[in-house]
Amino acid sequence: MSTISTIQEIQEVIISRRTIHKFKPDAPPREVLYEAIDLARWAPNHKLTEPWTFYILGKTTISRIAHLNADRLVEKKGQAAADKKRARWLSMPAAIAVSFKKCGDDFREKEDYAATCCAAQNMMLFLWSKGIGMKWSTSGVITDPAFHEIIGADPACDEVIGLFWCGYPEDIPQKDRIPSDQLIKELP
Ligand SMILES: Cc1cc2nc3c(=O)[nH]c(=O)nc-3n(C[C@H](O)[C@H](O)[C@H](O)COP(=O)(O)O)c2cc1C
């Protein structure tokens, strides 16, 4: 069982974690990413389908994704915006993509998506406890079959829930939440 102090530490990690947009250049140690994924898989998961796959993306893969994303953006936002985004993505120190296996049953897929999001939160909280931040991105590129091809996923079977940029925070944004008394409906 957890002690009071570890519960308080967990609370502190949950509350202080922020989405990080600007990272320092150093990549986090590979073994810490492995530890985070090792913890991620303890997420609640109905029927224990363990539907997730974690793809640790090296610099070459990040570069391929940055170019794919920029190529997609040219048409929508123009060359300058695409180049700016390319440069930003090329500067990312590390990234993990996360997918889950689609099983063809809508209800189970919803459960598996939910479980995979819980796993992602475990991963993010562990890394945050080590001083490493993430940005969960659902950029349109993650649904592109070319993205699946780059990370070695099958677009027919694997749904990517996000691309998680990863690194030591350059700065930590402030965020707030609605007070919980506005979220609660107490029933008899
Ligand atoms: C499913 C999901 C998708 C997200 N996609 C993006 C994204 O594409 N771009 C982005 O800047 N942030 C994205 N975020 C991060 C949220 O914007 C962020 O969690 C929110 O602003 C609250 O900030 P916090 O994480 O620091 O508390 C995503 C978060 C979730 C849960």
The ligand as a Gaussian input file, in Angstrom:
#p B3LYP/6-31G(d) Opt

LIG

0 1
 C       -6.452000      13.871000     -26.700000
 C       -5.611000      15.118000     -26.573000
 C       -5.138000      15.733000     -27.710000
 C       -4.338000      16.869000     -27.635000
 N       -3.863000      17.435000     -28.782000
 C       -3.138000      18.565000     -28.710000
 C       -2.628000      19.160000     -29.898000
 O       -2.822000      18.655000     -31.010000
 N       -1.923000      20.289000     -29.775000
 C       -1.681000      20.871000     -28.550000
 O       -1.033000      21.930000     -28.504000
 N       -2.111000      20.302000     -27.404000
 C       -2.831000      19.170000     -27.451000
 N       -3.275000      18.571000     -26.304000
 C       -2.893000      19.142000     -25.004000
 C       -4.007000      20.009000     -24.433000
 O       -4.125000      21.172000     -25.217000
 C       -3.662000      20.327000     -22.977000
 O       -3.748000      19.139000     -22.233000
 C       -4.613000      21.378000     -22.388000
 O       -4.364000      22.631000     -22.937000
 C       -4.449000      21.476000     -20.878000
 O       -3.120000      21.811000     -20.546000
 P       -2.247000      20.909000     -19.554000
 O       -2.030000      19.589000     -20.228000
 O       -0.968000      21.681000     -19.376000
 O       -2.995000      20.804000     -18.265000
 C       -4.041000      17.432000     -26.357000
 C       -4.519000      16.788000     -25.203000
 C       -5.286000      15.648000     -25.310000
 C       -5.772000      14.971000     -24.042000

